[in-house]
Amino acid sequence: MAHMIPQEPRTKRINLRATPYQERLIRAGAVRRGENLSDFILESACTRAEEAISDQVHFIASEAQWKAFTKALDAPPRVLPKLKRLLSKPSLAESR
């Protein structure tokens, strides 16, 4: 999953501690990919972060689910009398 990194200077510092094994492993991975250590760590961390939050951005639906979803989006909004009444009253902040 490619991530969008704005082209701007790196000004933030991220410090972390690793075991000797983790350091060797990470350095070996960076060498294998032909990247410097910072680029390798940042790329790996950003990829994992995107994976962790992807369920909030992307979803998968069957064809039937997709049709039901688009049908609901295309339908006119339902009038909910209680909600309409609530939203027609001034808020607490406005009434002070």
C-alpha positions in Angstrom: 0.0 0.0 0.0 1.6 3.2 -1.1 1.3 6.1 1.2 1.2 9.8 0.6 4.1 11.7 2.1 4.1 15.4 1.5 7.4 16.6 0.0 8.6 18.7 2.9 11.7 18.6 5.1 11.8 16.2 7.9 11.8 18.2 11.1 10.3 15.8 13.6 12.4 13.4 15.6 11.2 10.0 16.6 13.4 8.1 19.2 13.0 4.4 19.9 14.9 1.7 21.6 15.6 -1.7 20.1 17.2 -4.9 21.2 20.5 -5.8 19.5 18.7 -8.4 17.4 16.0 -5.9 16.3 18.7 -3.4 15.3 20.6 -6.0 13.3 17.4 -7.2 11.6 16.3 -3.7 10.7 19.7 -2.7 9.4 19.8 -5.9 7.3 16.4 -5.1 5.9 17.5 -1.6 5.0 20.7 -2.9 3.3 18.7 -5.5 1.4 16.4 -2.8 0.0 19.2 -0.4 -0.7 17.8 2.2 1.7 19.3 4.2 4.5 18.1 3.3 8.0 15.8 6.3 8.5 14.1 5.8 5.1 13.6 2.1 5.8 12.2 2.6 9.3 9.9 5.4 8.2 8.6 3.5 5.1 8.0 0.4 7.2 6.3 2.3 10.0 4.1 4.3 7.7 3.0 1.2 5.8 2.0 -0.5 9.1 0.2 2.6 10.3 -1.8 2.7 7.0 -2.7 -1.0 7.5 -3.9 -0.3 11.0 -6.2 2.5 10.0 -7.3 1.2 6.6 -10.5 -0.3 7.9 -11.6 3.2 8.7 -10.9 4.3 5.1 -11.6 1.3 2.9 -14.4 -1.2 3.0 -15.3 -4.2 0.9 -18.9 -5.0 0.0 -20.6 -7.7 -2.0 -22.5 -6.7 -5.1 -25.8 -7.0 -3.1 -24.4 -4.9 -0.3 -23.1 -2.3 -2.7 -26.5 -2.0 -4.5 -28.3 -1.6 -1.1 -25.7 1.0 -0.1 -26.1 3.0 -3.3 -29.9 2.7 -3.2 -29.9 4.2 0.3 -27.6 7.0 -0.8 -29.8 7.8 -3.8 -33.1 7.7 -1.8 -34.5 11.0 -0.6 -33.8 11.7 3.1 -36.3 10.4 5.6 -38.0 13.0 7.8 -37.5 12.1 11.4 -40.0 14.2 13.4 -38.1 14.0 16.7 -34.8 15.0 15.1 -36.5 17.8 13.2 -38.0 19.1 16.4 -34.7 18.9 18.2 -32.8 20.7 15.5 -35.4 23.5 15.2 -34.9 24.5 18.8 -32.0 26.9 19.8 -29.0 25.1 21.3 -28.1 25.6 24.9 -25.2 27.8 23.8 -27.5 29.9 21.7 -30.1 30.3 24.4 -27.8 31.9 26.9 
